[in-house]
Structures are given as structure tokens and as C-alpha cells.
């Protein structure tokens, strides 16, 4: 049975999705062909420069787009600042861990130089996520464009909407279904953890206090792997950086699913993927057929990129990604 938080999320997401449908306009791969013909080249070049300088920005840019789309839809709301620290970026799932804000500003500045006032921050997030994945080994997918930027960003909504690394399989399915994604999308998009990074805070409960039992270890963890994690994550150091989430961290491939199969997923939500027969089938296929996973990932990213989009007369094209345009205050 869904928790109260998940029920609230289902209602909120349904309202947002209906609003997106009501706007009438659709995303299009050719949206900027006339108004900003060099857009994708500009974004790709800048993203490549960013990741050449800091490989960790590949997962950072991917995660930014993901966290944007799951709260109010893909409207760039995750980028908005709040003087009262009440925006999405200030929510516990984001604060201190979500990266890439300055980098998105840099991409936006280059895009504005090429075609001022034309391209939304929401579209830049979608393109930057794709280009980041491709830069570190993923497969290219076409990104439909034409999103507008939203006016609102809410810490409360972020807390209610974002999936947790401690969710069970059924909770994850409900969480993704609330934004129009199915169980396969959920498992496939979890594969983004192949370039993910983590702190010990999400691992420590599995090592030392599983299910609230002092000294207990999550039995779904491979014992050898659990011992290795204890060397990285003492029980009193939650802010320590774990680093890699699979054997080829920094490369976008299917090794994450091989880790999950062998009980070496970092998060409880990683381990949860193989607690259902359906999840196991998707994980096993992704682990066996890397090309299939890479293709499926692009398809699910396109679906995710369509969540609750503002198009046509809805929303705006922000001049600066961190603030609503002045004429809309």
C-alpha cells in the first residue's frame, strides 16, 4: 500500500501532467533548427570541456536533469535560487550533493552568445544530460526540444517527489509511475548509477544498523563487499566519499547491473531491483546485453524528458537559469 507521501505525489504529479497535456504544444527534435541552428554543437562542446576538466560532472549533469524532471516536470525548476532556502536545490535529497549549477550557467552563457533569449534552461538540462552520458561512453539519443522554464521551485515538493535510495521495489515502481514511467523505465534509469557517486551516509545503515538492529548488516549485501565497504565507511563518518558504484566508475556501461546481480549494489534501492521477478529479468538482460541497455536507456530518458513539460504559451525562456525573469516577478 502506498505511503502518505507517495499518495500525495501521485495527486500532485497527475495535476502537473494534466497541465502539460493541456498546453497543447509538443516537443520536437527540430524546434530550434531555425532559431538556434548551432545549439547542439554549442552545448556538446561546452559539456565536453566541463567533463574534460572534471569527470565527476558527467553524473552531476545527468542527476540534475533527473531531479528536475521528477519535481514539477522538466521545467528547470531545480535550478532556481531561493532567498529563504526553500527551493528544490535546498531539499535534503539535493542540498550538498546535487552538482552542476555553475556548469549549467556556463552552458547557458555560451548558448546565449549564440542565440540570445531563445533556448530554455530546461532544454539545456536535457541536452547536457545526454551529452554527458555520450562523453563517458553512452549511446547517443535524439532529444526532443521546446520546453519552457517554470516559475516555481519547492523544497516541500522535492522532498515528496524524489525517489529515495532506501526505497523498496514496489515503492520505486509507485514513485516512477506517479510521473508516467513504468517499472522497466525505473530499472533501466537506475543504470545511470554506473557513473554515480555516493557518500557513506546511504551505505552505513546497511552495514551497521540494518532495519534498526545495532550491529546488523543487510543480508542482501555480498559479505566480502560489505567488509570492503566497512573499510571505506566507518560507522561514524557519514560524509566520507565512497566513490564508485560499479567496477568501471566513470564509464557509462552495463557494469552496474552486473554489480547488482552479484549483490554489490551500494544503495538499498539498487539491491531492491532484484527482489521482484520482473526486476530480475530486466537486470539480467541489461547485464548480459550492453547494447540493449544503452538503447533502452536513451528511450527511457526521452520518456523522462517529457514529464510535465511546459510548452507553447506556458512558462518562459529564462535569461539566467537561477532566477525567474524580472517581468514575471
N, C-alpha and C positions, 0 to 999 in steps of 0.2 A: 504494500500500500504506500502511496506517495506521501512523503513528509509534508508538513505545512508549507515549508519553504518551496518545495517542488510544485505544490498546488498553486501557490502564488505566482511562481514562474510560468506555469502553463497559462494562467489567465493573462498575465502581462504580455507574454510572447504572442498569444493569439491576437491581442489588440494591436500590437505592433505589426504583425504580419498582415492583418486585415488592412491596416493603414497603407502598407506598401502596395498591396494589390489595388487599393482604391485610387492610387496616384495615376494608374493607367499606363505610364510610360514603362518601357522595358530597357534593360541593359543591352548593349551592342558592342561587338568587337570593333566596329568601325566608328564608334561615337566621336572620336577625336581626329579622324582621318583628315578632315578639312581644317579644323580649328587649331590643332596641335599635332601636326604630322610626325614630328620627331619625339613625341612624348616617350614612347617605349625605349627608344635609344638613350634618351637623357636619363631616365630612371635606371635603366640597366647599367649604364656607365658609372653612375654615381653609387649605386649599390655595390658594384664590383670593387670600386675604390674603398668603400667603407669596410667591406669584408676582408679585403687585402690588408687593411690596417688592423682589423680586429675580427678574427674568425668567430668569436662569440656573438657577433652581431647577426649572424645568419639565423640562429634560433631566436634571437631577440626580435628581429623584424617579423618572423613567422608568428611568434607568440602575440605580438602587438595586433596583427590582423585578426587572429583568432579571438583574442579578448575583446576587441572592438565589436566583432560580429555577434558575439553571444550576449551583449548587453545593448538593448535598443536597436539591434541590427547593425549592418555595416555602414555606419554614418560618421565615422571619425570622432565619435564622442569620447573615446578613450584618450584622445589627445588633448582635450580641453583642460585648462587650469581652473582652479577654484580658489578664490581668496580665503575661503573658510575651510579649505581642505576637505571638501565634501564631494569631489568629483570621482569618477571611476578610477582614475590613477591613484587615488588616495585610499581605496578599499584594501583591506588586508591581503587579498589574493594578488594584488598588484603592487602595493607600496613597497619600495625597496628591492623588488625583484624584476619588475617589468622594465625592459631596456629598449632604447632606440628612439626616444623622443627627440633628442638633439639631431640624430641622424635623419629622421623624417623631416625635421626643419631644414636640414641641408639639402635634401632631395627636393623639397617644396621650393626652396630658393632657386635651384637650378631650373626647375620646371617653370617658375615664374619668369625667369630670364628669357626662356624660350617662347613662352606664350602666356602673358600676364592675364590673371583673372579668369582662366578658362577651366583648369583642372582641379577637381576637389581633392581634399586630403584623404577622403575615404577611398578614392580610386588610387591614389598614390600608395596607400597601405596595401591594397590588393596587389598592385604591380610589384611593389618592393618585396612582399612575401614570396611571390612566385620567383622573382629574380634571385632572391637569397637562396631558395631551395635549389635552383638550377646551378647557381655558382658553386655549391658544395656537392654536386653530383646528382641532383634530382633531375627528373624529366620535365621538359617544357610543357606548359599547357596554355592555351589561349585564355585571356582574362576578359570577360565581358565588362564594359565600362559604361559610365553615365550616372554613377552615384552622386548624390548631393550630400553635403555636410549637415549634420544636425545641430540643434541649438542647446541641447540639454545633456548633462553628464551627471550621473548619480551614484554616489558611493553605495547607497542602500540597494539600488538595482544591481550593481556589480556583485555585491555580497549574495544576493538572491539568485543570480543568474549563472555565474561562472561555475563550471564543474570543479569538484574538489579532488585532490589526489588520494583522498580516503574513501571515495565512493565505491559501492558495490556495483556489480554488473547491471543489475536492474535499475539502480539509481542513475547510472550513467546513461542507460537507454532512455529513461524518462527525461533526463536533462537534455539530451540531444533531440529527442522527439519534440520537446517544447519549442524548439526553433526550426522544426521541419526536417531534421536529419534522422536517418534510420540507424538501426543497430550496426549495419555494415559500415556506414559512414563513420560511426563512432569508433569502431575498431581500427579502421584504416587511418583516420585522422590522428589516432593515438600514435601511429607510426611516426609522426613528427617528432616524437621523443628520441628518435635516432640521432638527432643533433641537439637534444635537450641538455640542460644543465640543472643541477639541483643543489640545495643546501641540506644539511643533516637534519633540519627540523622535521622534514617529511619522512625521514628514514628512522629516526630514533624511536618512535613509538613501536615500530615493527621489530626492533632489536632488543629493547629493554622493558617494554611495558605493554605488550600486546594484549588488546582487549581489556586494558586497565589492570592487568595482573603484573605486579612488580617482578622483574627478572624474566618474564616470559618472552619468547621470541616467536614471531609469526611462523607457523609450521609450513606455510606455503613458500617460504624462502629456502633456497638451496643452502644447506648448513655451511658448506665451505664458503659460499658467497657471503652468508651472514657473518661469519668470522672475519672475512676480509673487510666488510663494511664497519665492523666494530673498531678496526684499526684506524679507519678514516673518521669515524663519528663516535667519540666518547659521549657518554650519556649527558654530560653537562656542557656540550659545545654545539648547540643547535645551529649556530650561524656559520659553522665550518662548511666550506665548499666541497661537495662530493665530486663534482666534475662529471665524468662521462656516464651516460645512460645506456650505452652499449659498447661493444668491443671496438667499434670504429667511430667513436665520437668525433664529430667534425665532418663526417662524410654522410651524405643523405643516401641511405641504402636500406636493406631489409634486415640488417643485423639485430635491430631492436626486437623483432618478432622471434628471432632465434633465442635471444636472451629471455623473452617472456616464456617461450616453450620450455626452457631449461630452468625455470623458477629463479631467474636472475633479474627480474624487473625491479626497479628501485621503489616505485610507488605501490601502495596497496591497490590503486586503480589499474596499474599495469598487471598485477597478479590476478585481478578480477576478470580480466579478459578471457581467461581460460577456465573460468568457473561455470561457464554455460557451454552446452554442446555447440550452439551456433558460433559463439565467440571462438571456441577452439578451432572450428572449421576455417574461419576467416584467418585466424593467426597462423594455422598450419599452411594454408595456401600462400599467404604472404611470405612466410619463412622459406617456402620451397621455390616460389616463382618470383624472383625480384622484379622482373619486367612487369608482371601483372600488378604487383603492389604499386610500383611507380605510376603506372597508368591509372589505377584506381584512386591513388592519392590526388592526382590532378582533377579527376572527375568530382571527387568529394569536396575539394577546395572550391571548385566552381559553384557547387551547390551551397556551400557555406557562404561564399561571397555574395549570394543572392538573398541572404537573410535580411528581412525588414528594411530593404534599401529605400531611400528617398530618391525620387526621380521627378523629372518634369518640373512643375512649379513648386514642389515640396523642397524644403531645405535651401541651402545656399552654397556658393563656392567661397570658402574662407580665404581671406587674404593671408592670414597667419594660422597655422594649424592648431595652435594652443588657445585661440580666442575666437569667439563669435565676432563677426563683422560689426563695426560700430553702429551702422544704421539699423541694426537689429537689436540693440540693447533696449 
